[in-house]
Amino acid sequence: MGLIGGSDDVKNAILKGLHSNVTQLEKLLKASCGGEGCCDNNLNDLQKSLSDLQQNCKQYDALQTQINSLKKDVAEKSEAPERAPSDSGPEIERLTREIEELKNKIFSQSSTLKDKITIVIDAVKIVIESLDAKKNKVVDAQSQVNELKKKIEGNKNNVERLKKDLDEREEQLKNAKNEFPEKESKSLEYHNASMKSLETLKELCGYAEKVDNNKNNPSATLLNNLCTGLENFLGYHDGNYTGEGIVYSDLDRLCDGVMSFLHGVLSGVKDDDNVTTYDVDKVNNISTLPEKLAITEVSNALRAWSGELEERTYKLKTALSDLQTSNFKYITDSLNKLNSVYGDSLRNVPALLQTCFNEAKNLHDVFKLAKTYYMDLDPTLKDKLKDSFDYINLQVKEFAAAAQNTELKALLVFSEERAKLLEKTVNDKVKYRTNQLGSDINDAFERQIGKPIDDVNEKLTAVHADLGKWIVAAEKFIQMIHNQVDDIINEVMSSAANPCGISTAAGKLKEDAVKLYTEMQEAHGYIAERVQSALGVVDAALKTAVMSDLKQLRDKIKQTVGEHISRLGLSITSNLKDLTDTIAHQQNKSGTLYDIQNALQGYASSFENKLKDAIETMVTSMVNEKGGAVDTYVGKYVIDKGNSSLLNGKENDIKAAILHYLPDIIKQLVEESAGKAGLSSTAEFSQIGSSLQDFAKRFGKQIKSELSGKTKLEEIAEQIAGMVATSGSTKNDYLQTALEIIIFGVSTAAKGLSEEIKNFLEASKISNLAQAIESVKTLGEKLENAVTRAVVPSTGAFKERLKAQAEGLIGTEYGNGSGDFKNGNGFTPTYDTAKLQVTQPLDLIQNNGSGLKKIKTVMADEKGSGMKIESSTLQELHSIVTQSLEQLCKRIEKLAGKDSGYSGVKQKLQRLSNIIKDKLYGEEKHSLTGIQTRLNKILTGSGDNTLQTIVQNAGEFYDKIIKTEAARAIKEIQQCVSDEVAKVTGDIQKEAKTDYHFRINKMFTDMETRVHFAITSIKRTIHEDSHGGVKGLLKTMKHHIDPLKEITPGATHPANFQSLSAKSLAYLKHIHTYVSADLPKHLPNSQYPSQLSTIHSALTTLLSHLSAKKHFDHKVPGMLAELKTSVQALHTTNFANPAYPVLDAFPKSLVRFVEQLERGYVNRYEGHPSIDFEKLLTKKTITNTNENGEKHLII
């Protein structure tokens, strides 16, 4: 970068910068802060000042134009001798004085304008922070949604839980977007632009203020400061435009190029059937992607399209696989089971045939399902699969129809008719044989049982008449006996024989029982009364006593709390006074403000050593980071072809040695730089901040100065190479790169430290510590007085509120004297007294003569042996009962006929026995014995017509006639049925099994083989289609796009630019590899492969260069031109009707990529010799280099 030397040139450059930035800032502020009440009320004041400055700058430009015009007139007249000399000299001098005055006026406004800008910056910063918080919520929510979608795609488990989480996150994202609408997003963008412009103008005002206040400063210092300001204004840092200034960043430009390429590819294929068929996602889809998009949007759209494609093809392949693995197996098993039956198992043929029918139908149904999946594919793929799919359809349809043929069904129907005919034949034979059996049994029954029963019936009728006569006679004797028994009963109950002793004894027992019952009733009443009394004491006296003691306890607590609160006020006052002493009154005591001040001064004095130690630690960490940049470049250095003599398996040892020496070498460099920078005295407390900040700035510049060229790096690289004993021709580029990375980190850290110290000083104002100490003293006294007034007086509101709160708490916890006892633990003295009122009635119940004691007295004598009744009394009662019973027994014996006589019951029973055993009415046959003899003859006689003979004949009739005839008939029927059924059923089942298996099994085997090859062909075609053409291109883009989204957090702008360049090259290489492999399948023997190689070579050159340089430089335009030429050679104008859509989309996309990168800002002075300001200051004339620098400055 070139700049002219001289204070006037610097002032003119600053003026032009102020003019340009004021114009830009006015527009930006109108866009961002033009709303009513936006940012700050001081905005109008700033805009007025900007307008005044703008008017002065315009006036300055007008005066400069007049001066230039007059100077031109003087020059023209001086070159023409014939013309009169110009008289514009005085006017030029007047205008020059006027423009100088105006220039000084503008510079004098810079300080005031700077302060106003600072106020507005603070207001704009508040708005930006508020909007940034809303934006970050949207970004975080979107990140969580994307992460969950990725988890759902790659995780088959816990899908339901993940989807539930996704719904919640999407709802949060929706709410965050509602809180941050498009209007606020634009507002944030405008405010950020205004902030950058405000900071740039503030910095220019600062330079103008310094120029105005320090007119005697060396010009070289001014130029260096101005260069730094211009770099910040442009956003230029270490050769890279970072986007922090007015120039669009190199990283953003490269991102735009990559996104234009992606959008171009997707735009070129979005209307293709291969895309539209599966591009159905409502949110993430290819067809509606905006022109300005992000990597994440492309990734999500490709992922949604690929997911839909994979799902549809997977369904079709799965259905066809099920056809092969499941349905074919089921059919094979059913046919094998059918063919394996024989003999008795043939009865299972109908069920096995039905299973075969069902499996054939299932096969056809599964294929129909596969057909629905086939119809969901894109037209191109369906055309490729049509022949194979139609062939499978024909095979399956023919087999299903044959396997469910109507002929076999007719055979089953015919078998059913034959079974019905068999049933009718059997029924007829059974009916005939049953009728015959019934007729034969009836004849035999009449002959052997019917007539003999009639004869027995007549004989039994006669016996029945005789039995009736006997009953009449027996009835008389029974009546006589009945009367005799009545006499015995009367004798027992007569007054002459009444057992009075028994009655008397029973009465005595009853009397004692009544007495015992009465005594128990009396005791029960006494006990019930005492129990009720005890319960009353529990409910009233005991409860009242406890609450009484509780009230006394509560009052005592209230009294104690009041006394404690009074003491508490005095304690607070005393402790607060000690606290203020500890904070501010006592010096040299640990923890006081004075101690903090001393510690800060100590820290400042040791700052230099601490800084060196911190940087040493940072360098060691950078060197030891596995996989980091230093580790990577040192590794490349070790395995470089120039170091071949170092290898033989010792690469790791050599690399470790280099990494071991690096920190010490850098440490030495850092110590030298720190020594040259020098730390000023820190004795004056107010100067600590500026001393540390100046030291950090000088330290950073010193390190940068030490390594400004390659010489120092080469020396260090050679030193390291010598330490590890390298030999031969070596290339130290990798080693130098590793050193550059370390030194860049150290320099950046030093610069960052400078800013941190500056921010710390501005935010904390630590220089006012002494004033803070006095403020603490005053604050302590005020706090002490306030607490003393509020607490110490006995009537103070503080004390009364505290007491009232404590008493309220006691009332809540322990009641108010009339409620329940809530929180009491244990018993009170009053409770113990009341308890006696409960236990005393219980003692009375136990011991009183009218209670339990009385019952015990009644129930037991002194010896505890039972009822208290005298033994003599019981003996007397026993004798009376015994005598009475003896007299009663004698009377009964007499009536029964024990003594001699005819009137006793015994004699009467003897007469009854005679009519039973001997004769009645003078004949034996009428006696009961005679009747019995006659019945025996009828029942058990040996004649033909006796009941015994009939029963015997009936038994033999069942065995000889019924059983034999029935068994013979049943056997004949069973044999007939078995023979007929076995014959008919066996023939039918065997015929059905043999015929079906013979025809269907062969047909199934042929169909299975043909369908297998057709399905294999379909799967192969689907795989080739999914990995070729447009589908293959989109899958390649989707598979490799994720690395493009990864930006290392906290990495520098050049590092991110380098990373994106490398990742973009890798991504485009994957696409080139795919297109190169896929192209010959569609356009064989074409010239396109060589053209693709040329394009890829140009791309590789460009992106490798950007990755190495980490920014756009003067070589990039040439590389872009070469890439654009190679791309245009492959443009669709060279093939009007492309048979390969990928080749149609590819060049269009690269053209967009090149167009975006062509807009990148390239420093035209890069590569030119650097300008030495010190030498320029000694020259008095303005050179071309000076003019070029000024032009560059005001761009």
PEVENBEL-V780545 format. One record per backbone hydrogen bond with DSSP energy under -1.0 kcal/mol. NH is the residue of the N-H (numbers start at 1). CO is the residue of the C=O. E is the energy in kcal/mol with one decimal. If there is no record, write none. Layout:
BEGIN
NH:CO:E
NH:CO:E
END
This chain:
BEGIN
10:6:-2.0
11:7:-2.8
12:8:-2.8
13:9:-2.4
14:10:-2.6
15:11:-2.7
16:12:-2.4
17:13:-2.3
18:14:-2.9
19:15:-2.7
20:16:-2.5
21:17:-2.6
22:18:-2.6
23:19:-1.9
24:20:-2.0
25:21:-3.1
26:22:-2.3
27:23:-1.3
28:24:-2.2
29:25:-2.9
30:26:-1.5
31:27:-1.8
32:28:-2.7
33:29:-2.3
38:35:-1.7
40:38:-2.0
43:40:-1.4
46:42:-2.1
47:43:-2.7
48:44:-2.0
49:45:-1.9
50:46:-2.8
51:47:-2.4
52:48:-2.3
53:49:-2.6
54:50:-2.6
55:51:-2.3
56:52:-2.2
57:53:-2.6
58:54:-2.5
59:55:-2.5
60:56:-2.5
61:57:-2.6
62:58:-2.3
63:59:-2.4
64:60:-2.5
65:61:-2.2
66:62:-2.0
67:63:-2.5
68:64:-2.6
69:65:-2.2
70:66:-2.5
71:67:-2.8
72:68:-2.1
73:69:-2.0
74:70:-2.3
75:71:-2.3
76:72:-2.5
77:73:-2.2
78:74:-2.0
79:75:-1.2
83:80:-1.4
92:88:-2.5
93:89:-2.2
94:90:-2.4
95:91:-2.7
96:92:-2.4
97:93:-2.3
98:94:-2.5
99:95:-2.8
100:96:-2.0
101:97:-2.2
102:98:-2.3
103:99:-2.3
104:100:-2.6
105:101:-2.2
106:102:-2.5
107:103:-2.4
108:104:-2.2
109:105:-1.2
113:109:-2.6
114:110:-2.4
115:111:-1.8
116:112:-2.0
117:113:-2.4
118:114:-2.2
119:115:-1.7
120:116:-2.0
121:117:-2.8
122:118:-2.0
123:119:-1.7
124:120:-3.1
125:121:-2.6
126:122:-1.4
127:123:-1.6
128:124:-2.7
129:125:-2.7
130:126:-2.0
131:127:-2.5
132:128:-3.2
133:129:-1.9
134:130:-1.3
135:131:-2.5
136:132:-2.9
137:133:-1.5
138:134:-1.7
139:135:-2.6
140:136:-3.0
141:137:-2.5
142:138:-2.7
143:139:-2.4
144:140:-2.2
145:141:-2.3
146:142:-2.5
147:143:-2.3
148:144:-2.3
149:145:-2.3
150:146:-2.1
151:147:-2.0
152:148:-2.5
153:149:-2.0
154:150:-1.7
162:158:-2.3
163:159:-2.8
164:160:-2.1
165:161:-2.3
166:162:-2.6
167:163:-2.4
168:164:-1.8
169:165:-2.6
170:166:-2.8
171:167:-1.9
172:168:-2.1
173:169:-2.6
174:170:-2.4
175:171:-2.3
176:172:-2.5
177:173:-2.5
178:174:-2.1
179:175:-1.9
185:181:-1.9
186:182:-2.4
187:183:-2.0
188:184:-2.4
189:185:-2.0
190:186:-2.7
191:187:-2.7
192:188:-2.3
193:189:-1.9
194:190:-2.4
195:191:-2.6
196:192:-2.3
197:193:-2.2
198:194:-2.9
199:195:-2.6
200:196:-2.4
201:197:-2.6
202:198:-2.6
203:199:-2.1
204:200:-2.3
205:201:-2.6
206:202:-1.9
207:203:-2.2
208:204:-2.9
209:205:-2.7
210:206:-2.4
211:207:-2.9
212:208:-2.4
213:209:-2.5
214:210:-2.9
217:214:-1.5
222:218:-1.7
223:219:-2.7
224:220:-2.5
225:221:-2.6
226:222:-2.7
227:223:-2.6
228:224:-2.1
229:225:-2.4
230:226:-2.5
231:227:-2.5
232:228:-2.1
233:229:-2.5
234:230:-2.7
235:231:-1.8
236:231:-3.1
237:240:-2.9
240:237:-1.8
242:235:-2.9
246:233:-2.3
247:234:-1.2
250:241:-2.7
253:249:-2.2
254:250:-2.4
255:251:-2.5
256:252:-2.6
257:253:-1.9
258:254:-2.4
259:255:-2.7
260:256:-2.4
261:257:-2.1
262:258:-2.4
263:259:-2.9
264:260:-2.4
265:261:-2.3
266:262:-2.5
267:263:-2.5
268:264:-1.9
269:265:-1.1
270:266:-1.2
272:269:-1.7
275:272:-1.9
276:272:-2.7
277:273:-1.6
279:275:-1.2
280:278:-1.7
289:286:-1.4
298:294:-1.9
299:295:-3.1
300:296:-2.9
301:297:-2.4
302:298:-2.8
303:299:-2.5
304:300:-2.5
305:301:-2.5
306:302:-2.9
307:303:-2.5
308:304:-2.1
309:305:-2.3
310:306:-3.0
311:307:-2.3
312:308:-2.2
313:309:-2.4
314:310:-2.3
315:311:-2.1
316:312:-1.8
317:313:-2.6
318:314:-2.8
319:315:-2.3
320:316:-2.2
321:317:-2.4
322:318:-2.6
323:319:-1.6
324:320:-1.7
325:321:-3.4
326:322:-2.0
327:322:-2.0
328:323:-1.6
330:326:-2.6
331:327:-2.3
332:328:-2.4
333:329:-2.7
334:330:-2.2
335:331:-2.3
336:332:-2.4
337:333:-2.3
338:334:-1.9
339:335:-2.3
340:336:-1.3
345:342:-1.8
346:343:-1.7
347:344:-1.5
348:345:-2.3
349:346:-1.8
352:348:-2.3
353:349:-2.8
354:350:-2.2
355:351:-1.8
356:352:-1.9
357:353:-2.4
358:354:-2.6
359:355:-2.4
360:356:-2.1
361:357:-2.1
362:358:-2.6
363:359:-2.2
364:360:-1.7
365:361:-2.4
366:362:-2.6
367:363:-1.8
368:364:-1.9
369:365:-1.8
370:366:-2.2
371:367:-2.1
372:368:-1.4
373:369:-1.5
374:370:-2.2
375:371:-1.9
377:374:-1.5
382:378:-2.4
383:379:-2.3
384:380:-1.7
385:381:-1.8
386:382:-1.1
389:385:-2.8
390:386:-3.0
391:387:-2.1
392:388:-2.1
393:389:-2.3
394:390:-2.3
395:391:-2.3
396:392:-2.8
397:393:-2.5
398:394:-2.5
399:395:-2.2
400:396:-2.7
401:397:-2.1
402:398:-2.3
403:399:-3.1
404:400:-1.0
405:402:-1.6
410:406:-2.5
411:407:-2.2
412:408:-2.0
413:409:-2.2
414:410:-3.1
415:411:-2.2
416:412:-1.7
417:413:-1.9
418:414:-2.3
419:415:-1.8
420:416:-1.9
421:417:-2.2
422:418:-2.2
423:419:-2.1
424:420:-1.9
425:421:-2.2
426:422:-2.4
427:423:-2.2
428:424:-2.2
429:425:-2.1
430:426:-2.5
431:427:-2.3
432:428:-2.2
433:429:-2.4
434:430:-2.0
435:431:-2.0
436:432:-2.1
437:433:-1.9
438:434:-2.2
439:435:-1.9
440:436:-2.1
441:437:-2.0
442:438:-2.1
443:439:-1.8
444:440:-1.8
445:441:-2.2
446:442:-2.0
447:443:-1.7
448:444:-2.3
449:445:-2.3
450:445:-2.2
451:446:-1.5
453:449:-1.6
454:450:-1.3
455:451:-1.6
456:452:-2.0
457:453:-1.8
458:454:-1.4
459:455:-1.7
460:456:-2.2
461:457:-1.4
462:458:-1.5
463:459:-2.0
464:460:-1.8
465:461:-1.3
466:462:-1.7
467:463:-2.1
468:464:-1.3
469:465:-1.5
470:466:-1.8
471:467:-1.6
472:468:-1.6
473:469:-1.8
474:470:-2.5
475:471:-1.7
477:473:-1.0
478:474:-2.0
479:475:-2.0
480:476:-2.0
481:477:-2.2
482:478:-2.2
483:479:-2.1
484:480:-2.0
485:481:-2.1
486:482:-1.7
487:483:-1.7
488:484:-1.6
489:485:-2.0
490:486:-2.5
491:487:-2.3
492:488:-1.9
493:489:-1.8
500:498:-1.8
503:499:-1.3
504:500:-2.6
505:501:-2.3
506:502:-2.2
507:503:-2.1
508:504:-1.9
509:505:-1.9
510:506:-2.1
511:507:-2.3
512:508:-1.9
513:509:-1.9
514:510:-2.2
515:511:-1.9
516:512:-2.2
517:513:-2.1
518:514:-2.2
519:515:-2.2
520:516:-1.9
521:517:-2.1
522:518:-2.0
523:519:-2.2
524:520:-2.3
525:521:-1.8
526:522:-1.8
527:523:-2.4
528:524:-2.3
529:525:-1.9
530:526:-1.8
531:527:-2.4
532:528:-2.0
533:529:-1.7
534:530:-2.2
535:531:-2.2
536:532:-1.8
537:533:-1.6
538:534:-2.0
539:535:-2.2
540:536:-1.9
542:537:-2.9
544:540:-2.6
545:541:-2.3
546:542:-2.2
547:543:-2.2
548:544:-1.8
549:545:-2.0
550:546:-2.1
551:547:-2.0
552:548:-1.6
553:549:-2.0
554:550:-2.6
555:551:-2.4
556:552:-1.8
557:553:-2.0
558:554:-2.2
559:555:-1.9
560:556:-2.1
561:557:-2.6
562:558:-2.1
563:559:-1.7
564:560:-2.1
565:561:-2.4
566:562:-1.7
567:563:-1.8
568:564:-2.1
569:565:-1.7
570:566:-1.2
571:567:-1.9
572:568:-2.5
573:569:-2.0
574:570:-2.1
575:571:-2.6
576:572:-2.5
577:573:-1.8
578:574:-1.8
579:575:-2.2
580:576:-2.2
581:577:-1.7
582:578:-2.2
583:579:-2.1
584:580:-2.4
585:580:-1.1
586:581:-1.9
592:589:-2.1
593:583:-1.5
596:592:-1.7
597:593:-2.3
598:594:-2.3
599:595:-2.4
600:596:-2.4
601:597:-1.9
602:598:-2.1
603:599:-2.4
604:600:-2.3
605:601:-2.0
606:602:-1.4
607:604:-1.2
610:606:-2.2
611:607:-2.6
612:608:-2.1
613:609:-2.5
614:610:-2.5
615:611:-2.5
616:612:-2.4
617:613:-2.3
618:614:-2.4
619:615:-2.9
620:616:-2.6
621:617:-2.3
622:618:-2.3
623:619:-2.5
624:620:-2.4
628:625:-1.8
632:628:-2.5
633:629:-2.6
634:630:-2.5
635:631:-1.9
636:632:-2.2
637:633:-2.2
638:634:-2.2
639:635:-1.9
643:640:-2.2
644:641:-1.1
646:643:-2.1
647:644:-1.1
654:650:-2.3
655:651:-2.6
656:652:-2.3
657:653:-2.0
658:654:-2.2
659:655:-2.3
660:656:-1.4
661:657:-1.8
662:658:-2.0
665:661:-1.8
666:662:-2.5
667:663:-2.7
668:664:-2.1
669:665:-1.9
670:666:-2.7
671:667:-2.6
672:668:-2.2
673:669:-2.3
674:670:-2.6
675:671:-2.3
676:672:-2.1
677:673:-2.1
678:674:-2.3
687:684:-1.4
688:685:-1.4
691:687:-2.1
692:688:-2.4
693:689:-2.4
694:690:-2.6
695:691:-2.3
696:692:-2.3
697:693:-2.2
698:694:-2.7
699:695:-2.7
700:696:-2.3
701:697:-2.4
702:698:-2.4
703:699:-2.2
704:700:-2.3
705:701:-2.7
706:702:-2.6
707:703:-1.5
708:705:-1.5
714:710:-2.8
715:711:-2.3
716:712:-2.4
717:713:-2.7
718:714:-2.7
719:715:-2.4
720:716:-2.5
721:717:-2.6
722:718:-2.5
723:719:-1.7
724:720:-1.7
725:722:-1.1
726:721:-2.0
736:732:-2.8
737:733:-2.4
738:734:-2.0
739:735:-2.0
740:736:-2.7
741:737:-2.1
742:738:-1.8
743:739:-2.9
744:740:-2.7
745:741:-1.9
746:742:-2.3
747:743:-2.9
748:744:-2.6
749:745:-2.3
750:746:-2.3
751:747:-2.4
752:748:-2.9
753:749:-2.5
754:750:-2.0
755:751:-1.9
756:752:-2.6
757:753:-2.7
758:754:-2.1
759:755:-3.0
760:756:-2.6
761:757:-2.4
762:758:-2.4
763:759:-2.7
764:760:-2.8
765:761:-1.8
768:765:-1.8
769:766:-1.3
772:768:-1.8
773:769:-2.0
774:770:-1.6
775:771:-1.9
776:772:-2.0
777:773:-1.8
778:774:-2.3
779:775:-2.5
780:776:-2.7
781:777:-2.0
782:778:-2.2
783:779:-2.6
784:780:-2.3
785:781:-2.3
786:782:-2.4
787:783:-2.4
788:784:-2.3
789:785:-2.4
790:786:-1.6
791:787:-2.0
792:788:-1.5
796:793:-1.6
800:796:-2.1
801:797:-2.4
802:798:-2.0
803:799:-2.6
804:800:-2.7
805:801:-2.3
806:802:-2.1
807:803:-3.0
808:804:-2.3
809:805:-2.0
810:806:-2.1
811:807:-2.5
812:808:-2.2
813:809:-2.2
814:810:-3.0
815:811:-1.4
832:828:-1.7
833:829:-1.9
834:830:-2.5
835:831:-2.0
838:835:-1.0
839:835:-1.9
840:836:-2.4
843:839:-2.0
844:840:-2.0
845:841:-2.1
846:842:-1.7
847:843:-2.4
848:844:-2.7
851:848:-1.5
852:845:-1.6
855:851:-1.5
856:852:-2.3
857:853:-2.0
858:854:-2.1
859:855:-2.4
860:856:-1.6
864:861:-1.5
869:867:-1.9
874:870:-1.3
875:871:-2.1
876:872:-2.0
877:873:-2.0
878:874:-1.8
879:875:-1.8
880:876:-1.8
881:877:-1.7
882:878:-1.9
883:879:-2.2
884:880:-1.9
885:881:-1.7
886:882:-1.9
887:883:-1.9
888:884:-1.7
889:885:-2.0
890:886:-1.7
891:887:-1.4
892:888:-1.7
893:889:-2.1
894:890:-1.7
895:891:-1.8
896:892:-1.7
897:894:-1.2
898:893:-2.0
905:895:-1.2
906:896:-1.7
908:904:-1.7
909:905:-2.0
910:906:-1.5
911:907:-1.8
912:908:-1.5
913:909:-1.6
914:910:-1.6
915:911:-1.4
917:913:-2.2
918:914:-2.8
920:923:-1.9
923:920:-1.5
927:924:-1.3
928:915:-1.1
929:916:-2.0
931:927:-2.6
932:928:-1.8
933:929:-2.0
934:930:-2.3
935:931:-2.2
936:932:-2.0
937:933:-1.8
938:934:-1.8
939:935:-2.7
940:936:-3.3
941:937:-1.2
947:938:-3.4
948:939:-1.8
950:946:-2.4
951:947:-2.7
952:948:-2.5
953:949:-2.8
954:950:-2.8
955:951:-2.5
956:952:-2.4
957:953:-2.5
958:954:-1.9
959:955:-2.0
960:956:-3.5
961:957:-2.2
962:957:-1.8
963:958:-3.7
965:961:-2.8
966:962:-3.0
967:963:-2.4
968:964:-2.3
969:965:-2.4
970:966:-3.0
971:967:-2.4
972:968:-2.1
973:969:-2.4
974:970:-3.1
975:971:-2.4
976:972:-1.9
977:973:-2.8
978:974:-3.1
979:975:-2.4
980:976:-2.3
981:977:-2.9
982:978:-2.4
983:979:-1.9
984:980:-2.5
985:981:-3.1
986:982:-2.0
987:983:-1.5
988:984:-2.1
989:985:-2.7
990:986:-2.2
991:987:-2.0
992:988:-2.6
993:989:-2.6
994:990:-2.4
995:991:-2.1
996:992:-2.3
997:993:-2.3
998:994:-2.0
999:995:-1.8
1000:996:-2.8
1001:997:-1.6
1003:999:-1.4
1004:1000:-2.9
1005:1001:-2.2
1006:1002:-2.2
1007:1003:-2.5
1008:1004:-2.9
1009:1005:-1.9
1010:1006:-2.1
1011:1007:-2.7
1012:1008:-2.1
1013:1009:-1.8
1014:1010:-1.9
1015:1011:-2.9
1016:1012:-2.3
1017:1013:-2.0
1018:1014:-2.2
1019:1015:-2.7
1020:1016:-2.3
1021:1017:-2.5
1022:1018:-2.7
1023:1019:-2.3
1024:1020:-2.5
1025:1021:-2.8
1026:1022:-2.6
1027:1023:-1.3
1028:1025:-1.1
1032:1028:-2.0
1033:1029:-2.0
1034:1030:-2.7
1035:1031:-2.5
1036:1032:-2.3
1037:1033:-2.5
1038:1034:-2.6
1039:1035:-2.8
1040:1036:-1.5
1044:1041:-1.4
1045:1042:-1.8
1046:1043:-1.0
1051:1048:-1.8
1056:1052:-2.4
1057:1053:-2.4
1058:1054:-3.0
1059:1055:-2.5
1060:1056:-2.7
1061:1057:-2.3
1062:1058:-2.2
1063:1059:-2.7
1064:1060:-2.7
1065:1061:-2.1
1066:1062:-2.3
1067:1063:-2.5
1068:1064:-2.8
1069:1065:-1.9
1070:1066:-1.9
1071:1067:-1.8
1072:1068:-2.6
1073:1069:-2.7
1074:1070:-2.2
1075:1071:-2.8
1076:1072:-2.7
1077:1073:-1.7
1078:1074:-2.5
1079:1075:-2.6
1082:1079:-1.5
1083:1079:-3.0
1091:1087:-1.2
1092:1088:-2.7
1093:1089:-2.0
1094:1090:-1.9
1095:1091:-2.3
1096:1092:-2.7
1097:1093:-2.3
1098:1094:-2.1
1099:1095:-2.6
1100:1096:-2.7
1101:1097:-2.3
1102:1098:-2.3
1103:1099:-2.8
1104:1100:-2.2
1105:1101:-1.8
1106:1102:-2.4
1107:1103:-2.3
1108:1104:-2.1
1109:1105:-2.8
1110:1106:-2.6
1116:1113:-1.4
1119:1115:-1.6
1120:1116:-2.6
1121:1117:-2.3
1122:1118:-2.1
1123:1119:-2.3
1124:1120:-2.8
1125:1121:-2.1
1126:1122:-1.9
1127:1123:-2.0
1128:1124:-2.6
1129:1125:-1.3
1130:1127:-1.7
1131:1128:-1.4
1134:1131:-2.1
1135:1132:-1.4
1143:1140:-1.2
1145:1141:-2.0
1146:1142:-2.3
1149:1145:-1.9
1150:1146:-1.9
1151:1147:-2.2
1152:1148:-1.8
1153:1149:-1.9
1154:1150:-2.5
1155:1151:-2.5
1156:1152:-2.0
1157:1153:-1.8
1158:1154:-2.1
1159:1156:-1.0
1160:1157:-1.5
1166:1163:-1.5
1168:1165:-1.8
1176:1172:-1.9
1177:1173:-1.8
1178:1175:-1.0
1179:1176:-1.1
1187:1183:-2.1
1188:1184:-2.7
1189:1185:-2.3
1190:1186:-2.2
1191:1187:-2.4
1192:1188:-2.4
1193:1189:-2.3
1194:1190:-1.8
END
